Amino acid sequence: MFAVLKTGGKQYKVQAGDTLRVEKLAADAGETVQFNDILMLGGDKTVVGAPFVKDAGVQAEVVDQVKGEKVINFVKRRRKHSSKRTKGHRQKLTLIKVTDILASGADKSGVKAAMGAGSVSAKAVEAAAPKKAAPKKAEAKADAPKAKAAPKAAKADAGADDLKKLSGVGPALEKKLHEGGVTSFAQIAAWTEEDVAAMDEKLSFKGRIEREGWIEQAKELAKG
């Protein structure tokens, strides 16, 4: 019996006993997780999901958290002297061993669902943001909104750096960064690869951070 499961935006055909690497999961080595997005089951009888097979699942043991092969990214810009950059990246992956394929009963198995490490943090951020914003809106409506809203905005921006000094950042983009909680060059200078990927996805920058070299610029500007 085999199954086709979906995780991390990819599809995998698996059988019991198979070992494979998938996009990083929020689980520790030795844990058992269950994949619930099953696109197809095969064997004596083939079942195709619409889009997923109801009540089916694939259980697997987490063997280890590993990294993929290094990918080299080389960027060279035309008509700009000495404008080139070489950057390496190793994707974080999870090594798993398939232990069981369930044609039914997956919903009541009680096994921890397999979730991507990135999706967990994204949900936590989304859950936290509305709770903090809701009381402020309620207070503003109860009292005089126009009179009290302006001083609060002024205080928030008083200690912020002028992010428009970064290449390609105008008033609209600076406002986007502020809304995302970024107000200083020091914050940008300390970004890791994961932070850059998260900001790209959250604010739809489409690779602008690396393309414009914000981190290097922010390090220089943070020095004063």
Helices and strands as residue ranges (DSSP letters): E 2-7, E 10-15, E 19-23, E 32-35, E 38-42, E 47-48, E 57-67, E 71-76, E 84-89, E 92-102, G 106-108, E 112-113, H 117-142, H 145-158, G 163-165, H 171-179, H 185-189, H 193-203, H 208-212, H 214-222
